Amino acid sequence: MGFFASRRHVNRTDDPHRFLDTPAGPRPAGYEPGEAVTGEVVVHFADDPRKLYQLKQWLPVFELLDAHHPLVILTRHPQTYADLAELTPLRRILAPTFPDLSNLYEASDFKVAIYVNNSVHNFQSLRQSRMLHVHVNHGESDKICMVSNQVKAYDRVFVAGEAAVRRHRAALIGFDEAKLVPVGRPQLDLSPEPLLPPSDRPTILYAPTWEGENASNNYTSVDVFGPRIIAAALAVPGARVVYKPHPRVPISPLPTMKEAHGDIVARLSAAADRDPSAGHAYLPSGDILGVFGSCDLMITDVSSVGLDFLYRRAGQPILIADRHDDPGRLRSDAPISRCADVVDSHSLDRLTRTLTERLADDPNRADRAATREFYFGDLAPGESTTRFIAAIGETAATRDRLLAQLTDEVTWRTA
């Protein structure tokens, strides 16, 4: 390691280079600049709290990983750093500027870096050549954003199963599929506390996604069908209706989203006032996995939530909303839709009847079991976490082996 150690230097918070980035910006926190931060694994998360949900769902898994491979969460935004203190006991640090990040990596000896999204700031971290870099994403879904050409920059890309492998194959040219490592979906091994009280009523869950960051990634049904979906669900005799939107739906800046979301909440609130015993609920926060066990049917969009429900409750009906009214495209892009009823402008008028029928008789049950295996393999509960931890261990061991080979070669060349 001598060759590499010789490149390290003392780093201080008054390093003049850092002021080129943010002259009056935040200072590092959680570690002493210039000193090594111990740990085998570093989770690099650069974004502000609006995207913290992407990291939050991984935290319990990372806590399990930490017991096998000591882990540090590296943040770049001061508020994210502060908010994490309430979410996890894992060590967290703040390296806000690029010089802070570079100096930290030079002083430390992390083996594996993990990334839960495709933030543009990830590329600052990817410059570190003495680690292996693993992209794990923050869910498994058929959204177009699930496959980015950026994955070519990572050494490993952990995916759920065969569906994700085919998704990468279809979307990317010149991509080395050997980088793909199927590990299942470790988050789905978790058992969070239930968010709903028990009920004798059949429970219908409406869990839409948000509008995305661009038009091509907009799969939400909220602004096009949302109020009518809730109205149809509330019209199902004896049903309890639950609304659990994506965390970014309530804070959407789009007027159409704000109006539709407000309408949905108002309709649900009015129904709850009319019949307090029904248990209708709007759940703006909390782990959605804590809702699944209490639900008999889900209505959702093309998103990770539908696939998570498929994994956890494959025996229960799923309805997929299609804002684009394009059944051919939906069947091609989202295989889950082939084992689900589709909600679009053509089927919306009969949605109450469809929901009532599916709660009584579900003809898609057998097809969903096969679809579940297509997305997640045949892993039993708990096996995804075991496979994920083993894959990180293999990556760390590979890094050590490759670095030793490089060190030996450099020593031979300079001898």
C-alpha atoms as one frame of an Amber mdcrd trajectory, in Angstrom:
protein
   0.000   0.000   0.000   3.046   2.272   0.150   2.672   3.589  -3.378  -0.893
   4.695  -2.705  -0.206   6.007   0.792   2.443   8.286  -0.636  -0.258  10.197
  -2.496  -2.134  11.068   0.675  -1.668  14.390   2.326  -2.877  16.286   5.350
  -6.320  17.745   4.747  -7.736  20.668   6.670 -11.003  22.541   6.538  -9.023
  25.635   5.520  -7.621  23.909   2.424  -7.816  26.806  -0.081  -9.043  24.497
  -2.826 -12.372  23.867  -1.075 -13.201  27.563  -1.168 -13.168  27.474  -4.967
 -16.348  25.356  -4.729 -18.304  27.135  -2.007 -16.485  30.083  -0.403 -19.085
  30.441   2.363 -20.383  26.912   2.245 -20.872  24.296   4.985 -17.932  22.638
   6.710 -17.256  18.909   6.995 -18.847  17.168   9.961 -18.757  13.790  11.656
 -15.035  13.280  11.146 -11.756  15.095  11.507 -10.490  16.257   8.094  -7.048
  14.838   7.452  -7.651  11.701   9.506  -8.786   8.368   8.114 -12.437   7.403
   8.495 -12.545   3.706   9.272 -14.910   1.345   7.497 -15.044  -1.113   4.621
 -18.149   0.280   2.918 -19.111   3.866   2.195 -22.622   4.768   1.045 -22.383
   7.940  -1.025 -25.585  10.012  -0.963 -25.271  13.527  -2.331 -28.849  14.782
  -2.465 -30.976  17.052  -0.298 -33.774  15.722   1.962 -36.351  15.723  -0.832
 -34.691  12.556  -2.126 -33.891  11.077   1.255 -36.633   8.486   0.716 -34.273
   6.821  -1.761 -31.734   6.171   0.981 -34.219   5.688   3.804 -35.594   2.430
   2.425 -32.079   0.961   2.438 -31.140   1.968   5.984 -32.361  -1.189   7.782
 -30.505  -3.318   5.222 -27.362  -1.242   5.636 -27.623  -1.684   9.388 -27.554
  -5.456   8.857 -24.655  -5.101   6.414 -22.733  -3.012   8.948 -22.491  -6.033
  11.271 -20.505  -7.865   8.583 -18.748  -5.026   6.777 -18.443  -1.771   8.796
 -20.298   0.966   6.943 -20.313   4.763   6.824 -22.931   6.982   5.168 -21.273
   9.880   3.367 -23.603  12.826   2.771 -23.001  16.002   0.801 -25.949  18.126
   1.986 -26.011  19.540   5.558 -29.737  19.027   6.100 -29.580  15.437   4.883
 -26.719  14.866   7.301 -28.779  16.334  10.133 -31.953  14.411   9.256 -30.141
  11.078   9.175 -29.435  11.375  12.893 -33.144  10.671  13.494 -33.276   7.745
  11.084 -30.342   5.450  11.794 -27.610   4.688  14.323 -25.140   4.165  11.478
 -22.154   6.473  11.396 -22.735   9.425   9.110 -20.365  12.086   7.851 -20.666
  15.271   5.815 -18.189  16.100   3.063 -19.969  18.947   1.275 -17.437  20.028
  -1.355 -15.488  18.096  -3.947 -12.146  18.862  -2.239 -13.631  17.581   1.034
 -14.662  14.372  -0.690 -11.342  13.884  -2.440  -9.333  14.513   0.698 -11.514
  12.148   2.709 -11.073   9.352   0.191  -7.326   9.909   0.012  -6.981   9.672
   3.786  -9.277   6.633   4.172  -9.274   3.074   2.879 -12.830   2.175   1.930
 -13.181  -0.961  -0.168 -16.689  -0.595  -1.611 -18.824   2.431  -2.432 -22.598
   1.995  -2.712 -24.961   4.317  -4.589 -28.766   4.235  -4.265 -29.505   6.610
  -7.146 -27.995   8.198 -10.248 -27.261  11.631  -8.815 -24.909  13.619 -11.015
 -22.722  14.108  -7.939 -22.010  10.380  -7.877 -19.424  10.993 -10.557 -17.315
  12.959  -8.107 -17.157   9.851  -5.949 -16.555   7.556  -8.908 -13.193   9.256
  -9.471 -11.817   7.260  -6.546  -9.963   4.376  -8.205  -9.034   2.330  -5.115
 -12.609   1.228  -4.409 -15.103  -0.854  -6.314 -18.324   1.034  -6.979 -21.729
  -0.656  -6.675 -25.025   0.762  -7.882 -28.056  -0.678  -6.056 -30.759   1.839
  -7.048 -33.699   2.543  -4.724 -36.301   0.139  -5.966 -37.321  -2.300  -8.677
 -39.747  -0.927 -11.221 -40.445  -0.688 -14.925 -39.986   3.082 -15.028 -37.657
   4.287 -17.742 -35.430   5.882 -15.101 -34.546   2.442 -13.737 -32.049   2.019
 -16.566 -29.542   4.761 -17.253 -26.435   4.795 -19.381 -24.735   5.987 -16.196
 -24.648   2.403 -14.911 -21.718   1.797 -17.248 -19.586   3.801 -14.823 -20.078
   1.362 -11.925 -18.131  -1.833 -11.326 -21.214  -3.751 -10.192 -24.926  -3.135
 -10.722 -27.086  -5.027  -8.242 -30.521  -5.861  -9.636 -33.547  -7.793  -8.423
 -33.872 -10.489 -11.058 -34.422 -11.490 -14.664 -36.775  -8.628 -15.487 -34.080
  -6.090 -14.585 -31.476  -7.987 -16.609 -33.697  -7.853 -19.680 -34.514  -4.201
 -19.010 -30.813  -3.285 -19.172 -30.292  -5.458 -22.226 -33.139  -3.762 -24.095
 -32.280  -0.185 -23.129 -28.489   0.008 -23.399 -25.991  -0.509 -26.197 -22.435
  -1.528 -25.467 -23.222  -2.492 -21.871 -21.311  -5.320 -20.205 -24.015  -7.546
 -18.708 -21.381  -9.232 -16.550 -21.702  -6.198 -14.254 -25.263  -7.210 -13.336
 -25.578  -9.086 -10.046 -29.072 -10.421  -9.212 -29.625 -10.149  -5.460 -33.403
  -9.952  -5.142 -34.871  -7.077  -3.134 -33.441  -7.038   0.419 -35.857  -4.355
   1.653 -38.738  -6.772   1.141 -37.297  -9.106   3.771 -38.089  -6.476   6.403
 -41.204  -6.520   8.582 -42.034  -2.948   9.629 -44.717  -2.169  12.168 -48.269
  -2.172  10.721 -49.586   1.305   9.903 -53.245   0.311   9.862 -55.429  -1.188
  12.573 -57.097  -4.540  11.841 -60.430  -4.347  10.031 -63.167  -6.763   9.049
 -63.707  -4.715   5.907 -61.928  -5.488   2.634 -59.205  -2.844   2.298 -58.412
  -1.115  -1.013 -55.064   0.670  -1.199 -54.458   3.461  -3.715 -50.689   4.059
  -3.845 -49.784   6.276  -6.820 -46.329   7.445  -7.793 -45.228  11.058  -8.420
 -44.841  12.853 -11.733 -41.110  12.276 -12.155 -38.500  14.803 -13.142 -39.386
  14.886 -16.836 -42.255  13.976 -19.133 -40.783  10.646 -20.235 -40.640   9.517
 -16.609 -44.176  10.586 -15.696 -46.280   7.589 -14.677 -48.533   9.156 -12.063
 -52.286   8.671 -12.191 -52.961  11.343  -9.558 -53.670  14.271 -11.882 -55.482
  12.316 -14.598 -57.469   9.657 -12.698 -56.797  10.104  -8.985 -60.049  11.673
  -7.709 -62.158   9.295  -9.807 -60.157   6.285  -8.608 -60.808   7.256  -4.992
 -64.489   7.880  -5.730 -64.804   4.455  -7.366 -63.045   2.746  -4.452 -65.252
   4.512  -1.906 -68.302   3.249  -3.801 -67.336  -0.411  -3.242 -69.838  -1.719
  -0.668 -68.320  -2.173   2.787 -64.739  -1.341   1.752 -62.068   0.512   3.697
 -60.077   2.835   1.395 -56.483   3.889   2.082 -54.524   6.543   0.183 -50.712
   6.240   0.453 -49.042   8.360  -2.250 -45.368   8.621  -3.114 -43.636  11.029
  -0.681 -43.223  13.603  -3.440 -46.897  13.746  -4.431 -47.965  16.030  -1.536
 -45.089  18.419  -2.247 -45.450  18.500  -6.028 -45.075  22.007  -7.492 -47.453
  21.227 -10.375 -50.859  22.908  -9.995 -52.656  19.919 -11.506 -51.004  17.575
  -9.006 -51.750  19.862  -6.064 -55.387  20.172  -7.063 -55.897  16.450  -7.660
 -54.098  15.446  -4.465 -56.175  17.912  -2.464 -59.346  16.581  -4.072 -58.414
  12.989  -3.169 -57.699  13.872   0.447 -60.935  15.879   0.699 -63.044  13.034
  -0.723 -61.450  10.553   1.667 -61.905  12.881   4.633 -65.563  13.469   3.788
 -66.184   9.731   3.518 -64.497   9.187   6.877 -66.709  11.853   8.448 -69.835
  10.223   7.028 -68.817   6.780   8.300 -66.181   6.943  11.066 -66.347   3.166
  11.528 -65.102   2.546   7.975 -61.491   3.347   8.823 -60.727   5.247   5.609
 -57.227   6.695   5.891 -54.756   9.051   4.227 -51.211   8.047   5.127 -48.745
  10.801   4.137 -45.771   9.152   5.871 -44.523   5.814   7.126 -43.153   2.685
   5.441 -45.591   1.418   2.847 -44.508  -2.137   3.618 -46.316  -1.595   6.900
 -49.562  -1.138   4.941 -49.404  -4.166   2.650 -50.327  -6.757   5.272 -53.645
  -5.034   5.939 -54.660  -4.616   2.291 -56.731  -6.917   0.116 -56.263  -5.089
  -3.191 -53.905  -2.436  -4.540 -54.353   0.216  -7.215 -51.047   1.766  -8.260
 -49.045   3.061 -11.212 -45.971   1.774 -13.005 -43.637   2.007 -10.022 -41.678
   0.002  -7.484 -44.676  -0.067  -5.139 -46.661  -2.370  -7.426 -43.772  -4.809
  -7.668 -43.183  -4.695  -3.929 -46.843  -5.592  -3.409 -46.476  -8.376  -5.978
 -43.572  -9.812  -3.991 -45.196  -9.533  -0.570 -48.850 -10.204  -1.488 -48.793
 -12.127  -4.775 -52.126 -13.684  -3.868 -53.927 -10.329  -3.782 -55.314  -8.443
  -6.812 -53.348  -5.568  -8.344 -54.642  -2.870 -10.686 -52.197  -0.755 -12.713
 -53.177   2.740 -13.847 -52.071   3.836 -17.320 -52.083   7.609 -17.723 -51.009
   7.240 -21.355 -54.000   5.118 -22.440 -51.631   2.908 -24.421 -52.274  -0.765
 -23.565 -49.706  -2.099 -26.028 -46.945   0.059 -24.608 -47.964  -0.811 -21.057
 -47.878  -4.568 -21.679 -44.478  -4.251 -23.326 -42.841  -1.911 -20.829 -44.442
  -3.209 -17.620 -44.892  -7.001 -17.613 -46.747  -6.788 -14.301 -49.665  -5.271
 -16.223 -50.192  -8.629 -17.939 -51.368 -10.138 -14.648 -53.386  -7.119 -13.508
 -56.470  -5.153 -14.464 -55.609  -1.840 -16.116 -57.161   1.465 -15.099 -57.359
   3.909 -17.996 -59.875   6.284 -19.514 -61.710   3.346 -21.100 -62.109   1.276
 -17.932 -62.561   4.036 -15.361 -66.364   4.161 -15.609 -66.655   0.526 -14.540
 -63.893   0.632 -11.914 -66.221   0.198  -8.931 -67.636  -2.962 -10.485 -64.141
  -4.252 -11.328 -62.919  -3.684  -7.771 -65.965  -5.425  -6.327 -65.497  -8.397
  -8.662 -61.758  -8.743  -7.981 -62.284  -8.760  -4.235 -64.666 -11.682  -4.757
 -62.922 -13.511  -7.610 -59.373 -13.031  -8.878 -58.580 -14.772 -12.209 -55.020
 -13.375 -12.369 -53.679 -15.093  -9.255 -51.780 -17.890 -11.036 -50.233 -15.494
 -13.552 -49.007 -13.242 -10.741 -47.073 -16.090  -9.143 -45.107 -16.610 -12.373
 -44.626 -12.862 -12.804 -43.284 -12.558  -9.263 -40.570 -15.092 -10.091 -39.738
 -13.214 -13.310 -39.059 -10.043 -11.341 -37.517 -11.470  -8.167 -36.470 -15.065
  -8.827 -37.525 -17.862  -6.511 -35.983 -16.353  -3.374 -37.698 -17.112  -0.095
 -38.117 -14.395   2.563 -34.728 -13.517   4.023 -32.684 -14.852   1.120 -32.363
 -11.509  -0.664 -30.621  -9.996   2.356 -28.279 -12.974   2.642 -27.436 -12.749
  -1.052 -26.923  -8.974  -0.875 -24.511  -9.177   2.074 -22.614 -12.001   0.385
 -22.358  -9.995  -2.854 -20.913  -7.003  -0.997 -18.440  -9.331   0.744 -17.383
 -10.775  -2.601 -16.950  -7.267  -4.010 -14.771  -6.225  -1.054 -12.629  -9.358
  -1.420 -12.271  -8.731  -5.153 -11.174  -5.156  -4.471  -8.482  -6.378  -2.071
  -7.234  -8.925  -4.567  -7.126  -6.463  -7.463  -5.430  -3.783  -5.373  -2.800
  -6.251  -4.188  -2.101  -7.231  -7.788  -1.750  -3.585  -8.771   0.532  -2.879
  -5.824   2.737  -5.840  -6.736   2.949  -4.672 -10.345   3.876  -1.124  -9.326
   6.505  -2.466  -6.908   7.980  -4.646  -9.662   8.092  -1.740 -12.118   9.756
   0.625  -9.662  12.214  -1.894  -8.196
